[in-house]
Amino acid sequence: PGLGALTELLIESHSVIAVELDRLFANRLKEKLGALIPHKLTVLERDILECDLSKEPFSKKNIFVVGNLPYQISSQIIFWLLNNRKTVQGALLMLQAEMADRICAKPNTKSYAPMTILSNLVFTISKCFNVSPNVFYPKPKVKSTVISLTPRPLVGIRDADLNSFGDFLKKCFHARRKTLINNLKALDFPFEKWPKVFEKEGIEQAVRAEALSANQLLNLFHAVKMGQ
């Protein structure tokens, strides 16, 4: 919530649970808006990354996440959303433009990363609009972008395997300049089997992880999981 500019607009038509770590901002929000519409605003003085949306005061509610994210922890908040995927109805977030590009990146680009793949498996993501530095005070040195995230059914992977797939992706992208097959040496999987797996999937052995689609990486993950 910060100073509450966005919160003030939201409580005109929605009940809001405002999460703010800074005590000064949290108290100011209670005084400014809580006194006006107490039944529509709950202020939690808490770290958003420690909030479990399946528990009170969030549980049994249709949760839609809205925020101008602190840019220094925006990637952590995206992974927090992924961990809360079963209880989130959607999200509308303002991010540093560079982070938005990373989430929406395509294969064979420098921005393409595990976060890209996992986010797009769980959510349908779209860029809404860019925000100029001129509308902020103090004026930042970076541009911003608003994106929307809408939950989608998982395709090609079970929900229970999503975290394991995330760990697999981290190993695939660990050293981006190395070939994928060299990064895969870190896995508990017989290295001599990889050439056959790559051939079956139609993947060149000299390829880097960033060149593969989410489906190709999923197929490699399933090969490891099945011990093929």
ABEGO torsion letter per residue (X at the ends): XEAGAAAAAAAAABBBBBBBABAAAAAAAAAAAAAABAAABBBBBBBAAABBAABOAABGBBBBBBBBBBAAAAAAAAAAAAAAAAABAEBBBBBBAAAAAAAABBBGBAABBAAAAAAAAABBBBBABBBBAAABOBBBABBBBBBBBBBBBBBGBBAAAAAAAAAAAAAAAABAABBAAAAAAABBBBAAAAAAAAAAAGBBAABBAAABBAAAAAAAAAAAAAGX
